[in-house]
Amino acid sequence: MSGNEERKSQGVPEEDTSSLTDAIKQVAQQQLSQTSEIEKNKKVLFNLQNELHELKTQIASVSAETKETERQIYQQDAAIQTTKLQCGNLENQIKSLHTENVKLKFDIEAAQEDFEEQMIRYNEYYAKIKAHKDSLREVESKWSFMTELNEKRDLVKKLKTMKEELMQDLQIPEGNLMKQVQEDITNLKDKIITVKESIIEKTCFLEEEKKTHENLRKEIEVQHKRYGAILKRLHCQVNKLQSDRRQWQWNIQQLQKTAAELRKCIGTKD
């Protein structure tokens, strides 16, 4: 009541005072509402800043991962190029090995043909030597001077026996008989000398034939050793060529496996 009276005494209308109070309340409420809204906006801003920071962190992480991925892709591309080059080199090596294998095959065939030709020549030579030996044996068995030599040896023995008998008869002194005996002895001596000379001549001829046969035998042995060495060398060459061929084939198989694995790796990476 005193307030109203005071307002009345001051000349302020009561309705205006009420509207002013309402306005003040509204302003206060608006301020509270704005303050609350500001607080909410601050919280939202803080949350957004946190989210922005997290996004920046994620972006940095993604960027680093992207760079790492790009680096790995570059390394993979480089590895693929290197692998392709290796495949090309391996293919060239396989081609070279294939060419070498074909050459070795031809060399083996040529060596085999040469070996067969050498064997044919050796067999022909061996047959000739055998035929020569057989002919020599046959000729030796038919040599007439051997029979003649044996006959003359028998004659010398017989003459020696007769000489001894005559020497015993000479101890009996008889004139004509002595002369006849001496003449016979002289004739016998001449015959013995002639026979000895013939024997010496035939013996020399026989020694020459023996030397010739010995030289032929040595030459045959040398030829046998020579052809034996040739056969052994050819066998060694054939064995070496076959061993090299097997080694090259194994190397080619290994290189082909490696090339297939590399192609498979390249196909998987692509």
MIKE-780757 format. One record per residue (C-alpha): x negated, y, z negated; residue number from 1; residue in three letters. Coordinates in pm, whole numbers, m for minus. Layout:
<recs>
east, north, up, pos, code
X, Y, Z, NUM, ALA
...
</recs>
This chain:
<recs>
east, north, up, pos, code
0, 0, 0, 1, MET
m278, 240, m86, 2, SER
m445, 159, 246, 3, GLY
m139, 232, 440, 4, ASN
m89, 546, 247, 5, GLU
m449, 642, 314, 6, GLU
m405, 577, 686, 7, ARG
m89, 777, 677, 8, LYS
m263, 1055, 491, 9, SER
m545, 1049, 749, 10, GLN
m299, 1061, 1030, 11, GLY
m406, 724, 1197, 12, VAL
m123, 522, 1327, 13, PRO
m85, 176, 1179, 14, GLU
m40, 4, 1514, 15, GLU
m368, 140, 1649, 16, ASP
m553, 8, 1350, 17, THR
m413, m339, 1401, 18, SER
m509, m346, 1769, 19, SER
m859, m229, 1685, 20, LEU
m897, m507, 1435, 21, THR
m780, m756, 1690, 22, ASP
m1025, m616, 1941, 23, ALA
m1307, m645, 1693, 24, ILE
m1210, m1001, 1620, 25, LYS
m1198, m1079, 1989, 26, GLN
m1541, m921, 2039, 27, VAL
m1675, m1118, 1743, 28, ALA
m1525, m1437, 1881, 29, GLN
m1669, m1360, 2223, 30, GLN
m2009, m1300, 2066, 31, GLN
m1983, m1629, 1880, 32, LEU
m1870, m1799, 2195, 33, SER
m2153, m1640, 2394, 34, GLN
m2402, m1730, 2121, 35, THR
m2280, m2088, 2126, 36, SER
m2293, m2087, 2505, 37, GLU
m2645, m1945, 2493, 38, ILE
m2750, m2217, 2251, 39, GLU
m2597, m2477, 2476, 40, LYS
m2770, m2321, 2776, 41, ASN
m3098, m2319, 2584, 42, LYS
m3057, m2687, 2509, 43, LYS
m2966, m2756, 2870, 44, VAL
m3265, m2547, 2982, 45, LEU
m3491, m2734, 2743, 46, PHE
m3360, m3066, 2870, 47, ASN
m3401, m2949, 3228, 48, LEU
m3756, m2836, 3154, 49, GLN
m3832, m3178, 3003, 50, ASN
m3676, m3348, 3302, 51, GLU
m3872, m3117, 3533, 52, LEU
m4193, m3205, 3350, 53, HIS
m4111, m3573, 3377, 54, GLU
m4029, m3527, 3745, 55, LEU
m4362, m3349, 3800, 56, LYS
m4537, m3633, 3618, 57, THR
m4351, m3890, 3828, 58, GLN
m4426, m3692, 4145, 59, ILE
m4796, m3682, 4053, 60, ALA
m4790, m4057, 3980, 61, SER
m4605, m4126, 4305, 62, VAL
m4850, m3904, 4492, 63, SER
m5144, m4092, 4338, 64, ALA
m4979, m4424, 4422, 65, GLU
m4912, m4296, 4774, 66, THR
m5276, m4197, 4815, 67, LYS
m5388, m4534, 4678, 68, GLU
m5146, m4710, 4913, 69, THR
m5273, m4503, 5205, 70, GLU
m5631, m4587, 5105, 71, ARG
m5543, m4957, 5084, 72, GLN
m5367, m4936, 5421, 73, ILE
m5677, m4771, 5567, 74, TYR
m5894, m5043, 5417, 75, GLN
m5657, m5309, 5550, 76, GLN
m5671, m5149, 5895, 77, ASP
m6049, m5143, 5877, 78, ALA
m6051, m5506, 5758, 79, ALA
m5816, m5601, 6043, 80, ILE
m6042, m5428, 6295, 81, GLN
m6346, m5602, 6144, 82, THR
m6160, m5934, 6154, 83, THR
m6065, m5875, 6517, 84, LYS
m6429, m5802, 6598, 85, LEU
m6531, m6117, 6413, 86, GLN
m6269, m6313, 6607, 87, CYS
m6406, m6170, 6930, 88, GLY
m6759, m6263, 6826, 89, ASN
m6644, m6610, 6725, 90, LEU
m6468, m6656, 7057, 91, GLU
m6785, m6548, 7237, 92, ASN
m6985, m6790, 7024, 93, GLN
m6734, m7067, 7100, 94, ILE
m6765, m6992, 7472, 95, LYS
m7143, m6990, 7442, 96, SER
m7137, m7315, 7245, 97, LEU
m6901, m7468, 7500, 98, HIS
m7138, m7367, 7780, 99, THR
m7432, m7507, 7583, 100, GLU
m7235, m7824, 7516, 101, ASN
m7163, m7865, 7888, 102, VAL
m7532, m7804, 7963, 103, LYS
m7632, m8061, 7701, 104, LEU
m7386, m8306, 7851, 105, LYS
m7542, m8258, 8194, 106, PHE
m7891, m8289, 8041, 107, ASP
m7790, m8614, 7870, 108, ILE
m7647, m8749, 8194, 109, GLU
m7962, m8645, 8383, 110, ALA
m8183, m8802, 8114, 111, ALA
m7973, m9119, 8128, 112, GLN
m8004, m9132, 8506, 113, GLU
m8380, m9071, 8483, 114, ASP
m8404, m9342, 8218, 115, PHE
m8214, m9585, 8440, 116, GLU
m8439, m9498, 8735, 117, GLU
m8749, m9551, 8519, 118, GLN
m8608, m9884, 8403, 119, MET
m8546, m9989, 8764, 120, ILE
m8901, m9888, 8859, 121, ARG
m9040, m10066, 8554, 122, TYR
m8847, m10383, 8634, 123, ASN
m8963, m10369, 8995, 124, GLU
m9323, m10315, 8885, 125, TYR
m9295, m10594, 8627, 126, TYR
m9156, m10827, 8894, 127, ALA
m9444, m10735, 9127, 128, LYS
m9702, m10796, 8853, 129, ILE
m9542, m11130, 8768, 130, LYS
m9539, m11229, 9135, 131, ALA
m9903, m11122, 9163, 132, HIS
m9995, m11332, 8860, 133, LYS
m9811, m11632, 9001, 134, ASP
m9983, m11590, 9336, 135, SER
m10322, m11561, 9164, 136, LEU
m10258, m11881, 8973, 137, ARG
m10151, m12053, 9291, 138, GLU
m10458, m11924, 9479, 139, VAL
m10689, m12028, 9198, 140, GLU
m10544, m12376, 9204, 141, SER
m10604, m12396, 9580, 142, LYS
m10955, m12251, 9595, 143, TRP
m11164, m12496, 9795, 144, SER
m11496, m12377, 9661, 145, PHE
m11395, m12485, 9310, 146, MET
m11354, m12840, 9436, 147, THR
m11676, m12809, 9632, 148, GLU
m11856, m12675, 9326, 149, LEU
m11742, m12968, 9116, 150, ASN
m11852, m13209, 9388, 151, GLU
m12195, m13048, 9408, 152, LYS
m12233, m13064, 9034, 153, ARG
m12161, m13434, 9049, 154, ASP
m12416, m13465, 9330, 155, LEU
m12681, m13285, 9121, 156, VAL
m12618, m13522, 8834, 157, LYS
m12649, m13819, 9069, 158, LYS
m12973, m13682, 9219, 159, LEU
m13119, m13627, 8876, 160, LYS
m13040, m13987, 8791, 161, THR
m13206, m14104, 9112, 162, MET
m13507, m13887, 9037, 163, LYS
m13550, m14044, 8699, 164, GLU
m13524, m14389, 8851, 165, GLU
m13782, m14301, 9118, 166, LEU
m14017, m14160, 8857, 167, MET
m14007, m14493, 8686, 168, GLN
m14075, m14670, 9018, 169, ASP
m14374, m14441, 9087, 170, LEU
m14561, m14590, 8802, 171, GLN
m14617, m14896, 9029, 172, ILE
m14894, m14795, 9272, 173, PRO
m14788, m14882, 9628, 174, GLU
m14924, m14662, 9915, 175, GLY
m14647, m14625, 10171, 176, ASN
m14379, m14647, 9915, 177, LEU
m14551, m14375, 9718, 178, MET
m14560, m14150, 10021, 179, LYS
m14203, m14227, 10107, 180, GLN
m14103, m14164, 9753, 181, VAL
m14290, m13835, 9747, 182, GLN
m14120, m13731, 10069, 183, GLU
m13788, m13833, 9927, 184, ASP
m13869, m13639, 9613, 185, ILE
m13959, m13333, 9818, 186, THR
m13639, m13364, 10016, 187, ASN
m13446, m13412, 9699, 188, LEU
m13610, m13103, 9549, 189, LYS
m13516, m12904, 9857, 190, ASP
m13163, m13031, 9837, 191, LYS
m13152, m12955, 9466, 192, ILE
m13279, m12602, 9529, 193, ILE
m13020, m12556, 9804, 194, THR
m12747, m12690, 9581, 195, VAL
m12862, m12469, 9294, 196, LYS
m12861, m12164, 9519, 197, GLU
m12513, m12256, 9638, 198, SER
m12403, m12307, 9279, 199, ILE
m12551, m11971, 9180, 200, ILE
m12380, m11804, 9474, 201, GLU
m12047, m11966, 9394, 202, LYS
m12092, m11885, 9025, 203, THR
m12155, m11518, 9108, 204, CYS
m11847, m11515, 9327, 205, PHE
m11648, m11677, 9047, 206, LEU
m11775, m11418, 8799, 207, GLU
m11671, m11140, 9035, 208, GLU
m11327, m11295, 9066, 209, GLU
m11307, m11323, 8688, 210, LYS
m11401, m10956, 8655, 211, LYS
m11139, m10867, 8915, 212, THR
m10879, m11069, 8726, 213, HIS
m10985, m10909, 8398, 214, GLU
m10954, m10562, 8549, 215, ASN
m10612, m10652, 8685, 216, LEU
m10510, m10784, 8344, 217, ARG
m10631, m10465, 8173, 218, LYS
m10453, m10251, 8431, 219, GLU
m10135, m10451, 8376, 220, ILE
m10165, m10401, 7999, 221, GLU
m10224, m10027, 8049, 222, VAL
m9921, m10006, 8276, 223, GLN
m9715, m10200, 8021, 224, HIS
m9821, m9961, 7744, 225, LYS
m9757, m9661, 7967, 226, ARG
m9408, m9775, 8062, 227, TYR
m9343, m9874, 7701, 228, GLY
m9437, m9521, 7592, 229, ALA
m9217, m9376, 7868, 230, ILE
m8924, m9592, 7755, 231, LEU
m8979, m9494, 7392, 232, LYS
m8997, m9123, 7482, 233, ARG
m8683, m9150, 7694, 234, LEU
m8502, m9328, 7409, 235, HIS
m8610, m9051, 7171, 236, CYS
m8495, m8782, 7415, 237, GLN
m8158, m8952, 7464, 238, VAL
m8112, m8992, 7087, 239, ASN
m8208, m8627, 7028, 240, LYS
m7971, m8505, 7299, 241, LEU
m7690, m8716, 7155, 242, GLN
m7765, m8585, 6804, 243, SER
m7771, m8223, 6931, 244, ASP
m7446, m8285, 7115, 245, ARG
m7278, m8417, 6800, 246, ARG
m7412, m8117, 6600, 247, GLN
m7286, m7868, 6861, 248, TRP
m6945, m8038, 6867, 249, GLN
m6926, m8016, 6488, 250, TRP
m7028, m7646, 6498, 251, ASN
m6764, m7577, 6765, 252, ILE
m6497, m7746, 6553, 253, GLN
m6598, m7543, 6247, 254, GLN
m6597, m7219, 6446, 255, LEU
m6258, m7304, 6596, 256, GLN
m6119, m7369, 6246, 257, LYS
m6265, m7038, 6124, 258, THR
m6123, m6854, 6426, 259, ALA
m5781, m7013, 6369, 260, ALA
m5786, m6910, 6001, 261, GLU
m5888, m6555, 6093, 262, LEU
m5612, m6535, 6356, 263, ARG
m5367, m6662, 6097, 264, LYS
m5486, m6396, 5849, 265, CYS
m5453, m6125, 6116, 266, ILE
m5102, m6244, 6204, 267, GLY
m5002, m6241, 5836, 268, THR
m5138, m5888, 5783, 269, LYS
m4966, m5758, 6097, 270, ASP
</recs>
